[in-house]
């Protein structure tokens, strides 16, 4: 009996000894699988993030390209606009002298015909700024202004088209309205004589014409708004040229 019990115990011990390695093996396999799973998850996460980053980078590159194309075109528009601004300023400086002279004519005084003719020529001329807003409006309406990744430049462009230009337009509208009134008055009352002369001097000496001429002496506000328009356009040009060379700052 003892022998049987003894062999039984030995048999049980041997069974237990065999089970311990299996448990270790199973635990090791589970650990390995967990490591593989974690690695796969990390690979997927990294791959997804990399894909998103590359996609965002590509989108940003495309947006930057569109913004640069727009800004280069805008710079050219402003270059032409600055020429028109200078021409309008020259016109208003001439108008300032001419209408100051015409509004100050003495009703009974003698008028030098040559001086009068030079000043009177301005009545048939008008000049005002016609800003090219089509490029800006198209870019804005397409929702692409945020593509300009320079807040200062973006604000300058908005300020120029939404504030500076409209303010200048309001000043010019008043001047143009008075100019048309003077032209209409002269067309209605001008009489041409057989010798080729006319009654323009007598007409300009009339109270209505003198008042209209006085209203056509460009006021300081008009000159100041033109100077502001010119300076703002130049500032935008300078900033665009820098971005064309270096790109947007990240």
FIKOLZA-1660 file (N, C-alpha, C; in steps of 0.1 Angstrom, whole numbers, plus 5000, padded with zeros to 4 digits):
% residues 250
   i   px   py   pz ch aa at
   1 5008 4988 5000  A  X  N
   1 5000 5000 5000  A  X CA
   1 5009 5012 5000  A  X  C
   2 5019 5012 5008  A  X  N
   2 5028 5023 5009  A  X CA
   2 5034 5026 4996  A  X  C
   3 5038 5015 4990  A  X  N
   3 5044 5016 4977  A  X CA
   3 5035 5022 4967  A  X  C
   4 5023 5018 4967  A  X  N
   4 5013 5023 4957  A  X CA
   4 5011 5038 4960  A  X  C
   5 5010 5042 4973  A  X  N
   5 5008 5056 4976  A  X CA
   5 5020 5064 4972  A  X  C
   6 5032 5058 4974  A  X  N
   6 5044 5065 4971  A  X CA
   6 5045 5067 4956  A  X  C
   7 5042 5057 4948  A  X  N
   7 5042 5059 4934  A  X CA
   7 5031 5069 4929  A  X  C
   8 5020 5069 4936  A  X  N
   8 5009 5078 4933  A  X CA
   8 5014 5093 4935  A  X  C
   9 5021 5095 4946  A  X  N
   9 5026 5108 4949  A  X CA
   9 5036 5113 4939  A  X  C
  10 5044 5103 4935  A  X  N
  10 5054 5107 4925  A  X CA
  10 5048 5110 4912  A  X  C
  11 5037 5102 4909  A  X  N
  11 5030 5105 4896  A  X CA
  11 5023 5119 4896  A  X  C
  12 5017 5123 4908  A  X  N
  12 5011 5136 4909  A  X CA
  12 5021 5147 4908  A  X  C
  13 5033 5145 4914  A  X  N
  13 5043 5155 4914  A  X CA
  13 5048 5157 4900  A  X  C
  14 5049 5146 4893  A  X  N
  14 5054 5147 4879  A  X CA
  14 5044 5155 4870  A  X  C
  15 5031 5152 4873  A  X  N
  15 5020 5159 4865  A  X CA
  15 5021 5174 4868  A  X  C
  16 5023 5178 4881  A  X  N
  16 5024 5192 4884  A  X CA
  16 5036 5199 4878  A  X  C
  17 5046 5192 4878  A  X  N
  17 5059 5197 4872  A  X CA
  17 5057 5200 4857  A  X  C
  18 5049 5192 4851  A  X  N
  18 5047 5194 4836  A  X CA
  18 5038 5205 4833  A  X  C
  19 5028 5209 4842  A  X  N
  19 5019 5219 4840  A  X CA
  19 5025 5233 4842  A  X  C
  20 5035 5235 4850  A  X  N
  20 5040 5248 4852  A  X CA
  20 5046 5254 4840  A  X  C
  21 5054 5247 4832  A  X  N
  21 5059 5253 4820  A  X CA
  21 5048 5257 4810  A  X  C
  22 5038 5250 4809  A  X  N
  22 5027 5253 4800  A  X CA
  22 5021 5267 4804  A  X  C
  23 5019 5269 4817  A  X  N
  23 5013 5282 4821  A  X CA
  23 5023 5294 4817  A  X  C
  24 5036 5291 4819  A  X  N
  24 5046 5302 4815  A  X CA
  24 5045 5304 4800  A  X  C
  25 5044 5294 4793  A  X  N
  25 5043 5295 4778  A  X CA
  25 5031 5303 4774  A  X  C
  26 5020 5300 4780  A  X  N
  26 5007 5307 4776  A  X CA
  26 5008 5321 4780  A  X  C
  27 5014 5324 4792  A  X  N
  27 5015 5338 4796  A  X CA
  27 5024 5346 4786  A  X  C
  28 5035 5339 4782  A  X  N
  28 5044 5345 4773  A  X CA
  28 5038 5348 4759  A  X  C
  29 5030 5339 4755  A  X  N
  29 5023 5341 4742  A  X CA
  29 5013 5352 4743  A  X  C
  30 5006 5353 4754  A  X  N
  30 4996 5364 4756  A  X CA
  30 5003 5377 4756  A  X  C
  31 5015 5378 4763  A  X  N
  31 5022 5390 4763  A  X CA
  31 5027 5394 4750  A  X  C
  32 5032 5384 4742  A  X  N
  32 5037 5387 4729  A  X CA
  32 5025 5392 4720  A  X  C
  33 5014 5386 4721  A  X  N
  33 5002 5390 4713  A  X CA
  33 4998 5405 4717  A  X  C
  34 4999 5408 4730  A  X  N
  34 4995 5421 4734  A  X CA
  34 5005 5432 4728  A  X  C
  35 5018 5428 4729  A  X  N
  35 5028 5437 4723  A  X CA
  35 5026 5439 4708  A  X  C
  36 5023 5428 4701  A  X  N
  36 5020 5429 4687  A  X CA
  36 5008 5438 4684  A  X  C
  37 4997 5436 4692  A  X  N
  37 4985 5444 4691  A  X CA
  37 4988 5459 4693  A  X  C
  38 4996 5462 4704  A  X  N
  38 4999 5476 4707  A  X CA
  38 5008 5482 4696  A  X  C
  39 5017 5474 4691  A  X  N
  39 5026 5479 4680  A  X CA
  39 5017 5482 4667  A  X  C
  40 5008 5473 4664  A  X  N
  40 4999 5475 4653  A  X CA
  40 4990 5487 4654  A  X  C
  41 4985 5489 4667  A  X  N
  41 4977 5501 4669  A  X CA
  41 4985 5514 4668  A  X  C
  42 4998 5513 4673  A  X  N
  42 5007 5525 4672  A  X CA
  42 5010 5528 4657  A  X  C
  43 5012 5517 4649  A  X  N
  43 5015 5519 4635  A  X CA
  43 5003 5525 4628  A  X  C
  44 4991 5520 4631  A  X  N
  44 4979 5526 4625  A  X CA
  44 4977 5541 4629  A  X  C
  45 4979 5544 4642  A  X  N
  45 4978 5558 4647  A  X CA
  45 4988 5567 4640  A  X  C
  46 5000 5562 4639  A  X  N
  46 5011 5570 4633  A  X CA
  46 5007 5572 4618  A  X  C
  47 5003 5561 4611  A  X  N
  47 5000 5562 4597  A  X CA
  47 4988 5571 4594  A  X  C
  48 4978 5571 4603  A  X  N
  48 4966 5580 4601  A  X CA
  48 4971 5594 4603  A  X  C
  49 4978 5597 4614  A  X  N
  49 4982 5610 4617  A  X CA
  49 4992 5616 4606  A  X  C
  50 5000 5607 4601  A  X  N
  50 5009 5611 4590  A  X CA
  50 5001 5614 4578  A  X  C
  51 4992 5606 4575  A  X  N
  51 4983 5608 4563  A  X CA
  51 4976 5621 4564  A  X  C
  52 4970 5624 4576  A  X  N
  52 4963 5637 4578  A  X CA
  52 4972 5648 4577  A  X  C
  53 4984 5647 4583  A  X  N
  53 4994 5658 4582  A  X CA
  53 4998 5661 4568  A  X  C
  54 5001 5650 4560  A  X  N
  54 5005 5652 4546  A  X CA
  54 4993 5658 4538  A  X  C
  55 4981 5654 4541  A  X  N
  55 4969 5659 4534  A  X CA
  55 4968 5674 4537  A  X  C
  56 4969 5678 4550  A  X  N
  56 4968 5692 4554  A  X CA
  56 4979 5700 4548  A  X  C
  57 4991 5694 4548  A  X  N
  57 5003 5701 4542  A  X CA
  57 5000 5704 4527  A  X  C
  58 4995 5694 4520  A  X  N
  58 4992 5695 4506  A  X CA
  58 4981 5706 4504  A  X  C
  59 4971 5705 4512  A  X  N
  59 4960 5715 4511  A  X CA
  59 4965 5729 4513  A  X  C
  60 4974 5730 4523  A  X  N
  60 4980 5744 4527  A  X CA
  60 4988 5749 4515  A  X  C
  61 4996 5739 4509  A  X  N
  61 5004 5743 4498  A  X CA
  61 4996 5748 4486  A  X  C
  62 4985 5741 4484  A  X  N
  62 4975 5746 4473  A  X CA
  62 4969 5759 4476  A  X  C
  63 4965 5761 4489  A  X  N
  63 4959 5774 4493  A  X CA
  63 4969 5785 4492  A  X  C
  64 4982 5782 4496  A  X  N
  64 4992 5792 4495  A  X CA
  64 4995 5796 4480  A  X  C
  65 4994 5786 4472  A  X  N
  65 4996 5789 4457  A  X CA
  65 4985 5798 4452  A  X  C
  66 4973 5795 4456  A  X  N
  66 4962 5803 4451  A  X CA
  66 4963 5818 4457  A  X  C
  67 4967 5819 4469  A  X  N
  67 4968 5832 4476  A  X CA
  67 4979 5840 4469  A  X  C
  68 4991 5833 4466  A  X  N
  68 5002 5840 4459  A  X CA
  68 4998 5845 4445  A  X  C
  69 4990 5837 4438  A  X  N
  69 4986 5841 4425  A  X CA
  69 4976 5853 4426  A  X  C
  70 4967 5853 4435  A  X  N
  70 4958 5864 4438  A  X CA
  70 4966 5876 4441  A  X  C
  71 4976 5875 4451  A  X  N
  71 4983 5887 4455  A  X CA
  71 4992 5893 4444  A  X  C
  72 4997 5884 4436  A  X  N
  72 5006 5889 4425  A  X CA
  72 4997 5897 4415  A  X  C
  73 4985 5892 4412  A  X  N
  73 4975 5899 4404  A  X CA
  73 4971 5912 4410  A  X  C
  74 4968 5912 4423  A  X  N
  74 4964 5924 4430  A  X CA
  74 4975 5934 4430  A  X  C
  75 4988 5930 4431  A  X  N
  75 4999 5940 4430  A  X CA
  75 4999 5947 4417  A  X  C
  76 4997 5939 4406  A  X  N
  76 4996 5946 4393  A  X CA
  76 4984 5955 4392  A  X  C
  77 4973 5951 4397  A  X  N
  77 4961 5960 4397  A  X CA
  77 4965 5973 4404  A  X  C
  78 4971 5972 4416  A  X  N
  78 4974 5984 4424  A  X CA
  78 4985 5993 4417  A  X  C
  79 4994 5986 4409  A  X  N
  79 5004 5994 4402  A  X CA
  79 4997 6003 4392  A  X  C
  80 4987 5998 4384  A  X  N
  80 4979 6006 4375  A  X CA
  80 4971 6016 4382  A  X  C
  81 4965 6012 4394  A  X  N
  81 4957 6021 4401  A  X CA
  81 4965 6033 4407  A  X  C
  82 4977 6031 4411  A  X  N
  82 4986 6042 4415  A  X CA
  82 4988 6052 4404  A  X  C
  83 4989 6047 4392  A  X  N
  83 4991 6057 4381  A  X CA
  83 4979 6065 4379  A  X  C
  84 4967 6059 4380  A  X  N
  84 4954 6066 4379  A  X CA
  84 4953 6076 4391  A  X  C
  85 4957 6072 4403  A  X  N
  85 4956 6080 4414  A  X CA
  85 4964 6093 4412  A  X  C
  86 4976 6091 4407  A  X  N
  86 4985 6103 4405  A  X CA
  86 4979 6112 4394  A  X  C
  87 4973 6106 4384  A  X  N
  87 4967 6114 4373  A  X CA
  87 4955 6122 4379  A  X  C
  88 4947 6116 4387  A  X  N
  88 4936 6123 4393  A  X CA
  88 4941 6134 4403  A  X  C
  89 4951 6131 4410  A  X  N
  89 4957 6142 4419  A  X CA
  89 4961 6154 4411  A  X  C
  90 4968 6151 4400  A  X  N
  90 4973 6162 4391  A  X CA
  90 4961 6170 4386  A  X  C
  91 4950 6163 4382  A  X  N
  91 4938 6170 4377  A  X CA
  91 4932 6179 4388  A  X  C
  92 4931 6173 4400  A  X  N
  92 4925 6181 4411  A  X CA
  92 4933 6193 4415  A  X  C
  93 4946 6192 4413  A  X  N
  93 4955 6203 4416  A  X CA
  93 4953 6214 4406  A  X  C
  94 4951 6210 4393  A  X  N
  94 4948 6220 4383  A  X CA
  94 4934 6226 4385  A  X  C
  95 4925 6217 4389  A  X  N
  95 4911 6222 4391  A  X CA
  95 4911 6232 4403  A  X  C
  96 4919 6230 4412  A  X  N
  96 4920 6238 4424  A  X CA
  96 4923 6253 4420  A  X  C
  97 4933 6254 4411  A  X  N
  97 4937 6267 4406  A  X CA
  97 4927 6273 4397  A  X  C
  98 4921 6265 4388  A  X  N
  98 4912 6270 4377  A  X CA
  98 4899 6274 4384  A  X  C
  99 4893 6267 4392  A  X  N
  99 4880 6270 4398  A  X CA
  99 4882 6282 4408  A  X  C
 100 4893 6282 4415  A  X  N
 100 4896 6294 4424  A  X CA
 100 4896 6307 4416  A  X  C
 101 4902 6306 4404  A  X  N
 101 4903 6318 4395  A  X CA
 101 4888 6321 4390  A  X  C
 102 4881 6311 4385  A  X  N
 102 4868 6313 4379  A  X CA
 102 4858 6319 4389  A  X  C
 103 4859 6313 4401  A  X  N
 103 4849 6317 4412  A  X CA
 103 4852 6331 4417  A  X  C
 104 4864 6336 4414  A  X  N
 104 4868 6350 4419  A  X CA
 104 4867 6361 4408  A  X  C
 105 4862 6357 4396  A  X  N
 105 4861 6367 4386  A  X CA
 105 4852 6379 4390  A  X  C
 106 4856 6391 4387  A  X  N
 106 4848 6403 4391  A  X CA
 106 4838 6405 4380  A  X  C
 107 4826 6406 4384  A  X  N
 107 4814 6407 4374  A  X CA
 107 4816 6419 4365  A  X  C
 108 4822 6429 4370  A  X  N
 108 4823 6441 4361  A  X CA
 108 4838 6443 4357  A  X  C
 109 4847 6435 4362  A  X  N
 109 4861 6437 4359  A  X CA
 109 4865 6432 4345  A  X  C
 110 4876 6436 4341  A  X  N
 110 4882 6431 4328  A  X CA
 110 4888 6417 4330  A  X  C
 111 4886 6409 4320  A  X  N
 111 4891 6395 4321  A  X CA
 111 4901 6393 4309  A  X  C
 112 4913 6388 4313  A  X  N
 112 4922 6384 4303  A  X CA
 112 4918 6371 4296  A  X  C
 113 4916 6372 4283  A  X  N
 113 4909 6361 4275  A  X CA
 113 4918 6348 4276  A  X  C
 114 4931 6350 4275  A  X  N
 114 4940 6338 4275  A  X CA
 114 4939 6331 4288  A  X  C
 115 4940 6339 4299  A  X  N
 115 4940 6333 4312  A  X CA
 115 4926 6326 4314  A  X  C
 116 4916 6333 4310  A  X  N
 116 4902 6327 4312  A  X CA
 116 4901 6314 4304  A  X  C
 117 4906 6314 4291  A  X  N
 117 4905 6302 4283  A  X CA
 117 4912 6290 4289  A  X  C
 118 4924 6293 4294  A  X  N
 118 4931 6282 4301  A  X CA
 118 4924 6276 4313  A  X  C
 119 4918 6285 4321  A  X  N
 119 4910 6280 4333  A  X CA
 119 4897 6274 4329  A  X  C
 120 4891 6279 4318  A  X  N
 120 4878 6275 4314  A  X CA
 120 4878 6260 4308  A  X  C
 121 4890 6257 4303  A  X  N
 121 4891 6244 4297  A  X CA
 121 4889 6232 4307  A  X  C
 122 4891 6235 4320  A  X  N
 122 4889 6225 4330  A  X CA
 122 4875 6221 4332  A  X  C
 123 4866 6230 4328  A  X  N
 123 4851 6227 4329  A  X CA
 123 4847 6215 4321  A  X  C
 124 4854 6213 4309  A  X  N
 124 4851 6202 4301  A  X CA
 124 4858 6189 4304  A  X  C
 125 4865 6189 4315  A  X  N
 125 4873 6178 4319  A  X CA
 125 4869 6173 4333  A  X  C
 126 4868 6160 4334  A  X  N
 126 4866 6154 4347  A  X CA
 126 4874 6142 4349  A  X  C
 127 4878 6139 4361  A  X  N
 127 4886 6127 4364  A  X CA
 127 4883 6122 4378  A  X  C
 128 4881 6109 4378  A  X  N
 128 4879 6102 4391  A  X CA
 128 4884 6088 4391  A  X  C
 129 4887 6083 4402  A  X  N
 129 4893 6070 4403  A  X CA
 129 4882 6059 4401  A  X  C
 130 4885 6049 4392  A  X  N
 130 4877 6038 4390  A  X CA
 130 4885 6025 4394  A  X  C
 131 4884 6022 4407  A  X  N
 131 4892 6011 4412  A  X CA
 131 4888 5997 4406  A  X  C
 132 4898 5989 4404  A  X  N
 132 4896 5976 4398  A  X CA
 132 4893 5966 4410  A  X  C
 133 4881 5964 4413  A  X  N
 133 4877 5955 4424  A  X CA
 133 4873 5941 4421  A  X  C
 134 4873 5938 4408  A  X  N
 134 4868 5925 4403  A  X CA
 134 4876 5913 4409  A  X  C
 135 4889 5915 4409  A  X  N
 135 4898 5904 4414  A  X CA
 135 4896 5902 4429  A  X  C
 136 4895 5913 4436  A  X  N
 136 4893 5912 4451  A  X CA
 136 4879 5906 4454  A  X  C
 137 4869 5911 4447  A  X  N
 137 4855 5906 4449  A  X CA
 137 4854 5891 4446  A  X  C
 138 4860 5887 4435  A  X  N
 138 4860 5873 4432  A  X CA
 138 4866 5864 4442  A  X  C
 139 4878 5868 4447  A  X  N
 139 4885 5861 4457  A  X CA
 139 4877 5861 4471  A  X  C
 140 4872 5872 4474  A  X  N
 140 4864 5873 4486  A  X CA
 140 4851 5864 4486  A  X  C
 141 4844 5865 4475  A  X  N
 141 4831 5858 4474  A  X CA
 141 4833 5843 4473  A  X  C
 142 4845 5839 4469  A  X  N
 142 4848 5824 4469  A  X CA
 142 4853 5819 4482  A  X  C
 143 4853 5828 4492  A  X  N
 143 4857 5824 4506  A  X CA
 143 4872 5821 4507  A  X  C
 144 4880 5827 4499  A  X  N
 144 4894 5824 4499  A  X CA
 144 4903 5834 4506  A  X  C
 145 4898 5845 4511  A  X  N
 145 4906 5855 4518  A  X CA
 145 4914 5849 4529  A  X  C
 146 4908 5839 4537  A  X  N
 146 4916 5833 4547  A  X CA
 146 4929 5826 4542  A  X  C
 147 4929 5823 4529  A  X  N
 147 4941 5817 4523  A  X CA
 147 4954 5826 4525  A  X  C
 148 4951 5839 4527  A  X  N
 148 4962 5848 4529  A  X CA
 148 4967 5847 4543  A  X  C
 149 4977 5839 4546  A  X  N
 149 4982 5836 4559  A  X CA
 149 4991 5847 4565  A  X  C
 150 4986 5859 4563  A  X  N
 150 4993 5871 4569  A  X CA
 150 4982 5880 4574  A  X  C
 151 4979 5880 4586  A  X  N
 151 4968 5888 4592  A  X CA
 151 4969 5903 4589  A  X  C
 152 4982 5908 4590  A  X  N
 152 4984 5922 4587  A  X CA
 152 4980 5926 4573  A  X  C
 153 4985 5918 4563  A  X  N
 153 4982 5920 4549  A  X CA
 153 4967 5919 4546  A  X  C
 154 4962 5908 4552  A  X  N
 154 4947 5906 4550  A  X CA
 154 4939 5918 4555  A  X  C
 155 4943 5923 4566  A  X  N
 155 4935 5934 4572  A  X CA
 155 4937 5947 4563  A  X  C
 156 4950 5949 4558  A  X  N
 156 4952 5960 4550  A  X CA
 156 4944 5960 4537  A  X  C
 157 4943 5948 4531  A  X  N
 157 4935 5946 4519  A  X CA
 157 4920 5949 4521  A  X  C
 158 4915 5944 4532  A  X  N
 158 4901 5946 4536  A  X CA
 158 4899 5961 4539  A  X  C
 159 4908 5967 4546  A  X  N
 159 4907 5982 4549  A  X CA
 159 4907 5990 4536  A  X  C
 160 4916 5986 4526  A  X  N
 160 4917 5994 4514  A  X CA
 160 4904 5993 4506  A  X  C
 161 4898 5981 4504  A  X  N
 161 4887 5979 4495  A  X CA
 161 4873 5982 4503  A  X  C
 162 4873 5980 4516  A  X  N
 162 4860 5982 4523  A  X CA
 162 4859 5995 4530  A  X  C
 163 4870 6003 4531  A  X  N
 163 4869 6015 4538  A  X CA
 163 4875 6027 4531  A  X  C
 164 4888 6025 4527  A  X  N
 164 4895 6036 4520  A  X CA
 164 4889 6040 4507  A  X  C
 165 4887 6030 4498  A  X  N
 165 4881 6033 4485  A  X CA
 165 4867 6038 4486  A  X  C
 166 4858 6032 4494  A  X  N
 166 4844 6038 4495  A  X CA
 166 4844 6052 4500  A  X  C
 167 4853 6056 4510  A  X  N
 167 4854 6069 4515  A  X CA
 167 4858 6079 4504  A  X  C
 168 4868 6075 4496  A  X  N
 168 4872 6084 4485  A  X CA
 168 4861 6085 4475  A  X  C
 169 4854 6075 4472  A  X  N
 169 4842 6075 4463  A  X CA
 169 4832 6085 4467  A  X  C
 170 4829 6086 4480  A  X  N
 170 4819 6095 4486  A  X CA
 170 4823 6109 4483  A  X  C
 171 4836 6112 4486  A  X  N
 171 4841 6126 4484  A  X CA
 171 4840 6129 4469  A  X  C
 172 4843 6120 4460  A  X  N
 172 4843 6123 4446  A  X CA
 172 4829 6125 4440  A  X  C
 173 4820 6117 4446  A  X  N
 173 4806 6118 4441  A  X CA
 173 4800 6132 4443  A  X  C
 174 4803 6138 4454  A  X  N
 174 4799 6152 4456  A  X CA
 174 4805 6162 4446  A  X  C
 175 4818 6160 4443  A  X  N
 175 4825 6169 4434  A  X CA
 175 4819 6166 4420  A  X  C
 176 4817 6154 4416  A  X  N
 176 4812 6151 4402  A  X CA
 176 4798 6156 4401  A  X  C
 177 4790 6155 4411  A  X  N
 177 4776 6160 4410  A  X CA
 177 4776 6175 4407  A  X  C
 178 4785 6183 4415  A  X  N
 178 4785 6198 4412  A  X CA
 178 4791 6201 4399  A  X  C
 179 4801 6193 4394  A  X  N
 179 4807 6195 4381  A  X CA
 179 4796 6193 4370  A  X  C
 180 4788 6183 4371  A  X  N
 180 4777 6181 4361  A  X CA
 180 4767 6192 4361  A  X  C
 181 4764 6197 4373  A  X  N
 181 4755 6209 4374  A  X CA
 181 4760 6221 4366  A  X  C
 182 4774 6223 4368  A  X  N
 182 4780 6235 4361  A  X CA
 182 4779 6232 4346  A  X  C
 183 4783 6220 4342  A  X  N
 183 4782 6217 4327  A  X CA
 183 4768 6218 4322  A  X  C
 184 4758 6214 4329  A  X  N
 184 4744 6215 4324  A  X CA
 184 4740 6229 4323  A  X  C
 185 4744 6237 4333  A  X  N
 185 4741 6252 4333  A  X CA
 185 4747 6258 4320  A  X  C
 186 4760 6255 4317  A  X  N
 186 4766 6261 4306  A  X CA
 186 4760 6257 4293  A  X  C
 187 4757 6244 4292  A  X  N
 187 4751 6238 4279  A  X CA
 187 4738 6245 4277  A  X  C
 188 4730 6247 4287  A  X  N
 188 4717 6253 4286  A  X CA
 188 4718 6268 4282  A  X  C
 189 4728 6275 4287  A  X  N
 189 4728 6290 4285  A  X CA
 189 4739 6295 4276  A  X  C
 190 4748 6287 4271  A  X  N
 190 4759 6291 4263  A  X CA
 190 4754 6295 4249  A  X  C
 191 4758 6307 4245  A  X  N
 191 4755 6312 4232  A  X CA
 191 4767 6314 4223  A  X  C
 192 4767 6309 4211  A  X  N
 192 4779 6311 4202  A  X CA
 192 4776 6322 4193  A  X  C
 193 4786 6331 4190  A  X  N
 193 4784 6342 4181  A  X CA
 193 4790 6339 4168  A  X  C
 194 4786 6347 4157  A  X  N
 194 4791 6344 4144  A  X CA
 194 4806 6345 4142  A  X  C
 195 4813 6353 4151  A  X  N
 195 4827 6354 4150  A  X CA
 195 4835 6342 4156  A  X  C
 196 4827 6333 4162  A  X  N
 196 4834 6321 4168  A  X CA
 196 4835 6323 4183  A  X  C
 197 4832 6334 4188  A  X  N
 197 4833 6336 4203  A  X CA
 197 4820 6332 4209  A  X  C
 198 4819 6332 4223  A  X  N
 198 4807 6329 4230  A  X CA
 198 4806 6337 4242  A  X  C
 199 4795 6335 4250  A  X  N
 199 4792 6343 4262  A  X CA
 199 4797 6336 4274  A  X  C
 200 4807 6327 4273  A  X  N
 200 4812 6319 4285  A  X CA
 200 4816 6328 4296  A  X  C
 201 4823 6339 4293  A  X  N
 201 4828 6348 4304  A  X CA
 201 4817 6354 4312  A  X  C
 202 4806 6359 4304  A  X  N
 202 4795 6364 4311  A  X CA
 202 4787 6354 4319  A  X  C
 203 4787 6342 4314  A  X  N
 203 4780 6331 4322  A  X CA
 203 4787 6328 4335  A  X  C
 204 4800 6327 4334  A  X  N
 204 4808 6323 4346  A  X CA
 204 4807 6334 4356  A  X  C
 205 4805 6346 4352  A  X  N
 205 4804 6357 4362  A  X CA
 205 4790 6357 4369  A  X  C
 206 4781 6350 4364  A  X  N
 206 4767 6349 4370  A  X CA
 206 4769 6342 4384  A  X  C
 207 4760 6346 4393  A  X  N
 207 4760 6341 4407  A  X CA
 207 4760 6326 4408  A  X  C
 208 4751 6320 4400  A  X  N
 208 4749 6305 4400  A  X CA
 208 4762 6298 4396  A  X  C
 209 4768 6303 4385  A  X  N
 209 4780 6297 4380  A  X CA
 209 4792 6299 4390  A  X  C
 210 4793 6311 4395  A  X  N
 210 4803 6314 4405  A  X CA
 210 4802 6305 4417  A  X  C
 211 4790 6303 4422  A  X  N
 211 4788 6294 4433  A  X CA
 211 4792 6279 4430  A  X  C
 212 4788 6275 4418  A  X  N
 212 4792 6262 4414  A  X CA
 212 4807 6260 4413  A  X  C
 213 4813 6271 4407  A  X  N
 213 4828 6270 4406  A  X CA
 213 4834 6270 4419  A  X  C
 214 4829 6277 4429  A  X  N
 214 4834 6277 4442  A  X CA
 214 4833 6264 4449  A  X  C
 215 4822 6257 4446  A  X  N
 215 4820 6243 4452  A  X CA
 215 4829 6233 4445  A  X  C
 216 4835 6237 4434  A  X  N
 216 4844 6227 4427  A  X CA
 216 4859 6229 4430  A  X  C
 217 4861 6239 4439  A  X  N
 217 4875 6240 4444  A  X CA
 217 4877 6228 4453  A  X  C
 218 4885 6218 4449  A  X  N
 218 4887 6206 4457  A  X CA
 218 4890 6209 4472  A  X  C
 219 4883 6203 4481  A  X  N
 219 4885 6205 4495  A  X CA
 219 4896 6196 4500  A  X  C
 220 4901 6200 4512  A  X  N
 220 4912 6192 4518  A  X CA
 220 4909 6178 4520  A  X  C
 221 4897 6175 4523  A  X  N
 221 4893 6161 4526  A  X CA
 221 4895 6152 4514  A  X  C
 222 4892 6157 4502  A  X  N
 222 4894 6150 4490  A  X CA
 222 4909 6146 4487  A  X  C
 223 4918 6157 4489  A  X  N
 223 4932 6154 4488  A  X CA
 223 4937 6144 4498  A  X  C
 224 4933 6146 4511  A  X  N
 224 4937 6137 4521  A  X CA
 224 4933 6122 4519  A  X  C
 225 4921 6121 4513  A  X  N
 225 4916 6107 4511  A  X CA
 225 4924 6101 4499  A  X  C
 226 4928 6109 4489  A  X  N
 226 4936 6104 4478  A  X CA
 226 4950 6100 4483  A  X  C
 227 4955 6108 4492  A  X  N
 227 4969 6105 4497  A  X CA
 227 4968 6092 4506  A  X  C
 228 4957 6091 4513  A  X  N
 228 4956 6078 4521  A  X CA
 228 4954 6066 4512  A  X  C
 229 4947 6068 4501  A  X  N
 229 4945 6057 4492  A  X CA
 229 4958 6053 4485  A  X  C
 230 4966 6063 4481  A  X  N
 230 4979 6061 4475  A  X CA
 230 4988 6054 4485  A  X  C
 231 4989 6058 4497  A  X  N
 231 4998 6052 4507  A  X CA
 231 4994 6038 4511  A  X  C
 232 4981 6036 4512  A  X  N
 232 4977 6022 4516  A  X CA
 232 4980 6013 4505  A  X  C
 233 4978 6017 4492  A  X  N
 233 4981 6008 4481  A  X CA
 233 4996 6005 4480  A  X  C
 234 5004 6015 4483  A  X  N
 234 5019 6012 4483  A  X CA
 234 5023 6003 4494  A  X  C
 235 5017 6004 4506  A  X  N
 235 5020 5995 4517  A  X CA
 235 5016 5981 4514  A  X  C
 236 5005 5979 4507  A  X  N
 236 5000 5965 4503  A  X CA
 236 5010 5960 4493  A  X  C
 237 5014 5968 4483  A  X  N
 237 5024 5963 4473  A  X CA
 237 5037 5959 4480  A  X  C
 238 5042 5966 4489  A  X  N
 238 5055 5963 4496  A  X CA
 238 5054 5950 4503  A  X  C
 239 5042 5948 4510  A  X  N
 239 5040 5935 4517  A  X CA
 239 5039 5923 4508  A  X  C
 240 5032 5925 4497  A  X  N
 240 5031 5914 4487  A  X CA
 240 5044 5910 4481  A  X  C
 241 5052 5920 4478  A  X  N
 241 5066 5917 4472  A  X CA
 241 5074 5909 4482  A  X  C
 242 5073 5912 4495  A  X  N
 242 5080 5904 4505  A  X CA
 242 5076 5890 4505  A  X  C
 243 5062 5888 4505  A  X  N
 243 5057 5874 4505  A  X CA
 243 5060 5867 4492  A  X  C
 244 5061 5874 4481  A  X  N
 244 5065 5867 4468  A  X CA
 244 5079 5861 4469  A  X  C
 245 5088 5868 4477  A  X  N
 245 5102 5864 4478  A  X CA
 245 5103 5853 4489  A  X  C
 246 5096 5854 4500  A  X  N
 246 5099 5845 4511  A  X CA
 246 5087 5836 4514  A  X  C
 247 5076 5838 4509  A  X  N
 247 5064 5830 4512  A  X CA
 247 5058 5834 4525  A  X  C
 248 5047 5827 4529  A  X  N
 248 5041 5829 4542  A  X CA
 248 5049 5823 4553  A  X  C
 249 5049 5830 4564  A  X  N
 249 5056 5825 4576  A  X CA
 249 5048 5815 4583  A  X  C
 250 5054 5803 4586  A  X  N
 250 5046 5792 4593  A  X CA
 250 5046 5795 4608  A  X  C
% end
